[in-house]
Amino acid sequence: MPHAMISAAQPEAVEAGLDALRAGGNVVDAAIAAALVQTAVDPQMCGVAGFGSMHIHLPAQRVHTFIDFHGRAPLATRPDMWEKLIRRECDDGFGFVLKGEVNEIGYQSSTTPLSIKAFDEALRRFGTRTLAQLIGPAIEYCEQGFAVRPHVHAFWMQPPQCGRIERIRVLKDYPATAKIYTKPDGSIYQVGEILRNPDMGRTYRRIASQGVDDFYHGAIARTIDADMRAHGGLIGLADLASCATETAEPLWTTYRGHRVATNPPPGGGLMIVLMLNILENFDLAAMGHNSPEYIATVSEAMKIATVDKDTRMGDPRFVDIPMAELTSKEYASRMAERIRRGEKTHVPRVNAGSPESKETTHVCVADASGACVSLTHSLGASSGVVTDGLGFMYNNCMMVFDPRPGRPGSLAPGKARFSAMSPTIVFRGEHPFFVVGAPGGTTITMGNLQAILNAVDFGMSAQEAVGAPRFCATSDTIEVTNRILRSTQRDLEARGYPVLRHPFSYMFPLVHALRIVDGRIDGGADPAGDGMAMAL
């Protein structure tokens, strides 16, 4: 019987986590060992200069908490600083094309870097190993290189979309970046070729020897500051010195006799709570998995949650969120009655900035004692900026803000934007039953929701739950993957729903999950990605 299991979006990360467990580490050690390797082998999906949310449950220590590390707009941010740079809306109506694409790529596109601080804090508070003891595999992948995987290469080759840049620019626009990610002839590395980043390896060795404080207060911080000042960046020494994670209590609800713990705003867990509360009013199992009635019902819950997200959720430091109402069973019951009456929720197009990037990663770890971690972390779509000699890339999360002042999503110093990241744990009684999380931008909550429904309502294993055909409704249109039956699509269209069929059998979000039943663990990794789940 497995003692522990890990699911992550990269096999290299899974192996590093297993090695940490095999050496006597706990689930926090394993999650951070995996996450550090993720920064080396998926360097545009995540990095030490990123952001995220970490859900930690350690029953033996009576610990159940979140370490949230959402990137915040630098102190030099002004609400009107990009107002005169607006060229037009993006073609899909979400986000803005600015002169010089300054919100999407380059030195002004980054929020504060928090990932390495969060990793170190998690280990110091809840791990049994230090970051210096666990960073070795990541250093090896930096120095010896990793084979470019299909998912990594596919991101690099994404074409321009709706006015946004082609992603290959994040590899080529800046010389310090291009020297890492391109060959002498200017071409990029192909699938299976070995990519090395010795500069990042040296930075990781310095962090191991000098500590994470060097990144925020020492020589690394001064190097970051000098580079930002030389190129018109917004992040300065004061930003780095003030970087801080937040410890948060889980946000709770119940669903069909299960207890569900997820993250509070500005994370996406509030949407998970709202959708589960609504759907508890329906016998989903009787409808049949992915039947027209099921898809219509779940899609309406998704749409209701999307409208509430767009109009009433955000960074609680800046937005007064009606938490009591949005988490109440009574509100959910009223929303369910609307669905029963056949009302279709209209999702207004609210352009509050670019949609959250799908370029993110995730790792889940659990052991037989019920200890578990669900960790989502990201660089956004990555800024393309590497400080020469440091090797790591900065995030580009400033792109999610509204460049027009005086609006809920407008720029402000110290502000974070709402994120769909929602690492969630479902409990049966006091024991974890289902650990889930995903990368995938605004679709994360919808993928996590369906995985939970698949496990709870339909009794699926973890792999079945993350691999079942999915759909998504974050607008008036229901988007379906190519494995949803065409007869089901015709039925939905007959009910008055616009349906968009994607040509992909599997697509974002890339859901990863672990299921624990009677002390036995099984795991699943989304077939759309490069990852895997493996037991120890």
LOLOTOR-292012 format. One record per residue (C-alpha): residue in three letters; residue number from 1; x, y, z. Coordinates in steps of 0.5 Angstrom, whole numbers, plus 500, padded with zeros to 3 digits. Layout:
// LOLOTOR-292012
  type  seq    X    Y    Z
   ALA  NUM    X    Y    Z
...
***
This chain:
// LOLOTOR-292012
  type  seq    X    Y    Z
   MET    1  500  500  500
   PRO    2  503  507  498
   HIS    3  506  511  504
   ALA    4  505  517  500
   MET    5  504  520  493
   ILE    6  505  526  489
   SER    7  502  529  483
   ALA    8  505  535  479
   ALA    9  505  538  472
   GLN   10  513  535  471
   PRO   11  515  528  472
   GLU   12  522  532  474
   ALA   13  518  535  480
   VAL   14  515  529  482
   GLU   15  521  525  482
   ALA   16  524  531  487
   GLY   17  519  530  491
   LEU   18  519  523  492
   ASP   19  526  523  493
   ALA   20  525  528  499
   LEU   21  520  523  502
   ARG   22  525  518  501
   ALA   23  530  521  505
   GLY   24  525  522  511
   GLY   25  522  529  509
   ASN   26  515  531  510
   VAL   27  509  533  505
   VAL   28  512  540  506
   ASP   29  519  538  504
   ALA   30  516  534  498
   ALA   31  512  540  496
   ILE   32  518  545  496
   ALA   33  523  540  493
   ALA   34  518  539  487
   ALA   35  516  547  487
   LEU   36  524  548  486
   VAL   37  525  544  481
   GLN   38  519  546  477
   THR   39  522  553  477
   ALA   40  528  550  473
   VAL   41  524  545  468
   ASP   42  518  550  467
   PRO   43  521  557  468
   GLN   44  516  561  464
   MET   45  510  557  468
   CYS   46  513  559  475
   GLY   47  519  562  478
   VAL   48  523  564  484
   ALA   49  520  571  482
   GLY   50  513  569  482
   PHE   51  507  568  486
   GLY   52  502  563  489
   SER   53  498  560  494
   MET   54  500  554  499
   HIS   55  494  550  502
   ILE   56  498  546  508
   HIS   57  494  541  513
   LEU   58  498  537  518
   PRO   59  494  533  523
   ALA   60  499  531  527
   GLN   61  501  538  529
   ARG   62  494  541  529
   VAL   63  496  545  523
   HIS   64  491  547  517
   THR   65  493  554  514
   PHE   66  495  557  508
   ILE   67  501  561  506
   ASP   68  498  566  501
   PHE   69  504  570  496
   HIS   70  500  574  491
   GLY   71  504  579  488
   ARG   72  503  586  489
   ALA   73  503  592  485
   PRO   74  510  596  486
   LEU   75  510  602  491
   ALA   76  512  606  485
   THR   77  505  604  481
   ARG   78  500  610  480
   PRO   79  493  609  478
   ASP   80  494  614  471
   MET   81  501  612  469
   TRP   82  499  608  463
   GLU   83  492  611  462
   LYS   84  495  615  456
   LEU   85  498  609  453
   ILE   86  492  605  451
   ARG   87  491  604  444
   ARG   88  485  599  444
   GLU   89  482  594  447
   CYS   90  484  587  446
   ASP   91  480  583  441
   ASP   92  476  579  446
   GLY   93  474  585  450
   PHE   94  479  583  456
   GLY   95  485  587  457
   PHE   96  488  593  453
   VAL   97  493  593  448
   LEU   98  498  599  451
   LYS   99  504  602  447
   GLY  100  510  598  447
   GLU  101  506  593  451
   VAL  102  509  595  457
   ASN  103  503  592  461
   GLU  104  505  585  458
   ILE  105  512  584  457
   GLY  106  518  588  460
   TYR  107  521  591  466
   GLN  108  514  595  468
   SER  109  510  589  468
   SER  110  512  585  474
   THR  111  509  585  481
   THR  112  513  584  487
   PRO  113  517  577  487
   LEU  114  514  572  493
   SER  115  515  565  491
   ILE  116  522  564  494
   LYS  117  520  567  500
   ALA  118  514  563  501
   PHE  119  518  557  500
   ASP  120  523  558  505
   GLU  121  517  560  510
   ALA  122  514  554  509
   LEU  123  520  550  510
   ARG  124  522  554  517
   ARG  125  515  553  520
   PHE  126  512  547  517
   GLY  127  518  543  514
   THR  128  524  538  517
   ARG  129  529  540  512
   THR  130  532  547  510
   LEU  131  531  550  503
   ALA  132  539  549  502
   GLN  133  538  542  503
   LEU  134  532  541  498
   ILE  135  535  546  493
   GLY  136  540  541  490
   PRO  137  536  538  485
   ALA  138  534  545  482
   ILE  139  541  547  482
   GLU  140  543  541  478
   TYR  141  537  542  473
   CYS  142  540  549  472
   GLU  143  547  547  471
   GLN  144  546  540  467
   GLY  145  540  542  464
   PHE  146  533  539  462
   ALA  147  530  536  456
   VAL  148  525  541  453
   ARG  149  518  538  454
   PRO  150  512  538  449
   HIS  151  508  543  454
   VAL  152  514  548  455
   HIS  153  515  548  447
   ALA  154  508  549  446
   PHE  155  508  555  450
   TRP  156  514  558  447
   MET  157  510  557  440
   GLN  158  504  560  442
   PRO  159  502  566  436
   PRO  160  499  573  438
   GLN  161  492  572  441
   CYS  162  487  578  441
   GLY  163  492  583  440
   ARG  164  497  580  446
   ILE  165  504  578  444
   GLU  166  507  572  441
   ARG  167  510  568  447
   ILE  168  516  567  443
   ARG  169  518  574  445
   VAL  170  519  573  452
   LEU  171  525  569  450
   LYS  172  528  573  445
   ASP  173  526  581  446
   TYR  174  532  582  452
   PRO  175  539  580  451
   ALA  176  540  577  458
   THR  177  534  572  457
   ALA  178  536  571  449
   LYS  179  543  568  451
   ILE  180  539  563  456
   TYR  181  533  561  451
   THR  182  536  561  444
   LYS  183  542  558  440
   PRO  184  547  562  437
   ASP  185  543  562  431
   GLY  186  537  566  434
   SER  187  533  559  434
   ILE  188  530  556  440
   TYR  189  531  550  443
   GLN  190  526  544  440
   VAL  191  523  538  444
   GLY  192  528  534  447
   GLU  193  534  538  446
   ILE  194  537  540  453
   LEU  195  537  547  456
   ARG  196  542  550  461
   ASN  197  541  556  465
   PRO  198  548  556  469
   ASP  199  546  563  472
   MET  200  540  561  475
   GLY  201  544  555  478
   ARG  202  549  560  481
   THR  203  543  564  484
   TYR  204  540  558  487
   ARG  205  547  556  490
   ARG  206  548  563  493
   ILE  207  541  563  496
   ALA  208  543  556  499
   SER  209  549  559  502
   GLN  210  547  566  504
   GLY  211  539  565  505
   VAL  212  533  568  502
   ASP  213  534  574  506
   ASP  214  540  576  500
   PHE  215  534  576  495
   TYR  216  530  581  499
   HIS  217  535  585  503
   GLY  218  542  583  500
   ALA  219  547  583  494
   ILE  220  541  579  490
   ALA  221  536  585  492
   ARG  222  541  590  490
   THR  223  543  587  483
   ILE  224  535  587  482
   ASP  225  534  594  484
   ALA  226  540  596  479
   ASP  227  537  593  473
   MET  228  530  595  474
   ARG  229  533  603  475
   ALA  230  537  602  469
   HIS  231  531  600  465
   GLY  232  525  604  468
   GLY  233  522  598  472
   LEU  234  518  599  478
   ILE  235  520  594  483
   GLY  236  526  597  488
   LEU  237  529  596  494
   ALA  238  523  598  498
   ASP  239  519  593  495
   LEU  240  523  588  496
   ALA  241  524  589  503
   SER  242  517  590  504
   CYS  243  515  583  501
   ALA  244  511  579  506
   THR  245  507  573  505
   GLU  246  500  572  508
   THR  247  498  567  513
   ALA  248  490  565  512
   GLU  249  485  561  515
   PRO  250  482  556  510
   LEU  251  475  558  507
   TRP  252  470  553  509
   THR  253  463  550  506
   THR  254  460  543  506
   TYR  255  458  539  500
   ARG  256  454  533  501
   GLY  257  456  531  508
   HIS  258  464  533  506
   ARG  259  467  539  509
   VAL  260  471  543  504
   ALA  261  477  548  505
   THR  262  479  552  500
   ASN  263  483  559  500
   PRO  264  480  566  501
   PRO  265  480  572  497
   PRO  266  484  575  493
   GLY  267  485  567  491
   GLY  268  479  564  488
   GLY  269  476  559  493
   LEU  270  470  564  494
   MET  271  468  562  487
   ILE  272  469  554  489
   VAL  273  465  555  495
   LEU  274  459  559  492
   MET  275  459  554  486
   LEU  276  459  548  491
   ASN  277  453  551  495
   ILE  278  449  552  489
   LEU  279  450  545  486
   GLU  280  448  542  493
   ASN  281  441  543  491
   PHE  282  441  539  485
   ASP  283  441  531  484
   LEU  284  447  531  479
   ALA  285  448  524  480
   ALA  286  441  523  477
   MET  287  442  527  471
   GLY  288  448  523  469
   HIS  289  455  525  468
   ASN  290  456  531  462
   SER  291  449  530  460
   PRO  292  445  536  457
   GLU  293  442  537  464
   TYR  294  448  536  468
   ILE  295  452  541  463
   ALA  296  447  546  463
   THR  297  446  546  471
   VAL  298  453  546  472
   SER  299  454  552  467
   GLU  300  449  556  470
   ALA  301  453  556  477
   MET  302  459  557  474
   LYS  303  456  563  470
   ILE  304  453  566  477
   ALA  305  460  565  480
   THR  306  463  569  474
   VAL  307  458  575  475
   ASP  308  460  575  482
   LYS  309  467  575  481
   ASP  310  467  580  476
   THR  311  463  585  480
   ARG  312  464  583  488
   MET  313  470  580  489
   GLY  314  478  582  489
   ASP  315  483  584  494
   PRO  316  480  585  501
   ARG  317  485  590  502
   PHE  318  482  594  497
   VAL  319  475  591  495
   ASP  320  469  590  501
   ILE  321  467  583  499
   PRO  322  460  581  502
   MET  323  463  575  504
   ALA  324  457  573  509
   GLU  325  452  573  503
   LEU  326  457  570  498
   THR  327  458  564  503
   SER  328  451  563  505
   LYS  329  447  557  504
   GLU  330  441  561  503
   TYR  331  444  566  498
   ALA  332  446  559  494
   SER  333  439  556  495
   ARG  334  436  563  491
   MET  335  441  562  486
   ALA  336  439  555  485
   GLU  337  432  557  484
   ARG  338  433  561  479
   ILE  339  437  555  475
   ARG  340  431  551  476
   ARG  341  426  556  473
   GLY  342  430  556  467
   GLU  343  433  563  468
   LYS  344  440  564  464
   THR  345  445  568  467
   HIS  346  448  573  463
   VAL  347  455  574  464
   PRO  348  456  582  462
   ARG  349  463  583  459
   VAL  350  467  587  464
   ASN  351  474  589  461
   ALA  352  478  590  468
   GLY  353  484  588  465
   SER  354  487  582  462
   PRO  355  485  575  464
   GLU  356  489  571  469
   SER  357  494  568  465
   LYS  358  494  560  464
   GLU  359  501  559  465
   THR  360  502  557  472
   THR  361  504  550  475
   HIS  362  501  546  481
   VAL  363  504  540  486
   CYS  364  499  536  490
   VAL  365  503  531  496
   ALA  366  499  527  501
   ASP  367  501  521  506
   ALA  368  498  516  509
   SER  369  497  520  516
   GLY  370  493  525  512
   ALA  371  498  530  512
   CYS  372  497  534  505
   VAL  373  500  540  501
   SER  374  496  543  495
   LEU  375  501  549  492
   THR  376  499  553  486
   HIS  377  505  558  483
   SER  378  506  562  477
   LEU  379  509  567  473
   GLY  380  503  570  470
   ALA  381  505  569  463
   SER  382  512  571  464
   SER  383  515  578  463
   GLY  384  521  576  459
   VAL  385  526  580  463
   VAL  386  532  576  466
   THR  387  537  580  470
   ASP  388  543  579  467
   GLY  389  547  574  471
   LEU  390  541  572  476
   GLY  391  538  567  471
   PHE  392  531  567  473
   MET  393  525  571  470
   TYR  394  520  576  473
   ASN  395  513  575  473
   ASN  396  508  579  468
   CYS  397  502  580  473
   MET  398  501  588  472
   MET  399  498  586  466
   VAL  400  492  584  469
   PHE  401  490  591  472
   ASP  402  486  596  469
   PRO  403  490  602  466
   ARG  404  484  606  467
   PRO  405  484  610  473
   GLY  406  478  610  478
   ARG  407  475  603  477
   PRO  408  475  597  481
   GLY  409  481  593  477
   SER  410  485  600  477
   LEU  411  492  600  478
   ALA  412  494  602  486
   PRO  413  501  601  489
   GLY  414  501  595  494
   LYS  415  494  592  490
   ALA  416  493  585  488
   ARG  417  488  582  483
   PHE  418  483  577  484
   SER  419  486  570  482
   ALA  420  483  564  480
   MET  421  488  560  484
   SER  422  484  555  489
   PRO  423  488  549  492
   THR  424  483  545  495
   ILE  425  482  540  500
   VAL  426  475  536  501
   PHE  427  475  532  508
   ARG  428  470  526  510
   GLY  429  469  528  517
   GLU  430  476  530  520
   HIS  431  480  526  514
   PRO  432  482  529  508
   PHE  433  479  525  502
   PHE  434  481  529  496
   VAL  435  486  534  495
   VAL  436  486  538  488
   GLY  437  489  544  484
   ALA  438  491  546  477
   PRO  439  494  552  473
   GLY  440  489  555  468
   GLY  441  488  562  469
   THR  442  481  564  470
   THR  443  479  557  468
   ILE  444  482  554  474
   THR  445  476  554  479
   MET  446  472  551  473
   GLY  447  477  545  473
   ASN  448  477  544  480
   LEU  449  470  544  481
   GLN  450  469  539  476
   ALA  451  474  534  479
   ILE  452  471  535  486
   LEU  453  464  533  483
   ASN  454  467  527  479
   ALA  455  470  525  486
   VAL  456  464  526  490
   ASP  457  458  525  486
   PHE  458  460  520  481
   GLY  459  465  516  485
   MET  460  471  517  480
   SER  461  478  516  482
   ALA  462  483  521  482
   GLN  463  486  520  475
   GLU  464  478  519  473
   ALA  465  476  525  476
   VAL  466  482  530  473
   GLY  467  481  526  466
   ALA  468  474  526  465
   PRO  469  471  531  459
   ARG  470  470  538  461
   PHE  471  467  544  460
   CYS  472  467  551  462
   ALA  473  462  557  462
   THR  474  465  564  464
   SER  475  461  568  459
   ASP  476  454  566  456
   THR  477  458  561  451
   ILE  478  459  554  454
   GLU  479  466  552  452
   VAL  480  466  544  451
   THR  481  472  540  449
   ASN  482  472  535  443
   ARG  483  470  529  448
   ILE  484  463  532  450
   LEU  485  458  529  445
   ARG  486  456  532  439
   SER  487  449  530  441
   THR  488  450  533  448
   GLN  489  452  540  444
   ARG  490  446  540  440
   ASP  491  441  539  446
   LEU  492  445  545  449
   GLU  493  444  549  443
   ALA  494  436  547  443
   ARG  495  436  550  450
   GLY  496  438  556  447
   TYR  497  446  556  449
   PRO  498  451  558  445
   VAL  499  456  553  445
   LEU  500  464  553  443
   ARG  501  467  546  441
   HIS  502  475  546  442
   PRO  503  478  541  437
   PHE  504  482  539  443
   SER  505  480  532  447
   TYR  506  484  535  453
   MET  507  485  543  455
   PHE  508  486  548  460
   PRO  509  486  548  466
   LEU  510  491  542  468
   VAL  511  488  539  474
   HIS  512  492  535  479
   ALA  513  489  531  485
   LEU  514  490  526  490
   ARG  515  484  521  493
   ILE  516  485  518  500
   VAL  517  480  513  501
   ASP  518  481  508  508
   GLY  519  488  510  508
   ARG  520  489  508  501
   ILE  521  492  514  496
   ASP  522  491  514  489
   GLY  523  493  520  484
   GLY  524  491  523  478
   ALA  525  495  528  473
   ASP  526  491  532  467
   PRO  527  493  528  461
   ALA  528  493  535  457
   GLY  529  500  536  461
   ASP  530  507  533  461
   GLY  531  506  531  469
   MET  532  504  525  473
   ALA  533  502  522  479
   MET  534  507  517  483
   ALA  535  507  513  490
   LEU  536  512  512  495
***
